Amino acid sequence: VFNMVLWFFYFAMFLMAGDASHRGRSVHLIWPFLTGAAFAGLLGLYQRLTGGVIMPSHWIDQAFEGDLVRVTGPFTNPIFFGEMMALALPLSLTMFLLRTDWRDRLALMGFAGLQALGLLLSSTRGAWLGFAVSFCVLAVLYNWKMLPLGIACGALGFAAAPPVLVKRLMSAFSLADSSNAYRISIWRGSLAIVRDHLFRGIGLGAEVFRKVYPEYQII
């Protein structure tokens, strides 16, 4: 029941956001979200400057143990933090391009900088790749000339990045990576759950999944 209430609350918020956008008031929702994401990025920067957060062993692949420092921002997991930054940063860049007031642009520049730092420090490869795809879509929709500029900036950042971050990014395309191999097993087990419970589901919430998944897990 608790999870159902949460899901209905999320759905109601989605409807309110859609209604505000339809009425031309989406900016009233965007600014609070971008402000909150910027503060989350600032918290992530503070965590990094103070030595990061203590990572459970399963959050860092064996190849990076002892070399990689991850931050979580206001979340309990760096993946959630990276997801939020990857969602907010393209929106900050879009707002920066569309706004004409210099004060808005200055604020959005600061927001984007903090969100970019948070995205980088989360060391979440999926979020990095997600942002890259989002930027490409933004460039095509707004001005295709942004695309070569973004590619050049990405190449420059790749060349100047610390070796551990380059290695981290490239490991996203390797099945030798323990995290990638484990995820494939999770996906296979989850697809088996979908096949068996396609129409009636298994219930809402993580606790339900924890109880059902062990019957289908591969490793």
Buried (B, 14 or more C-beta within 10 A) or exposed (E): EEEEEEEEEEEEEEEEBEEBBEEEEBEEBBBEBBEBBBBBBBBBBEBBEEEBBEBEEEBBBEBBEEEBBBBBBEBEBBBBBBBBBBBBBBBBBBBBEEBEEEEBBEBBEBBBBBBBBBBBBBBBBEBBBBBBEBBBEBBEEBEEEBBEEBBEEEEEEEEEBEEBBBBBBEBBEEEEBBBBEBEEEBEEBBEBBEEEEEEEEBEBEEEEBEEBBEEBEEE
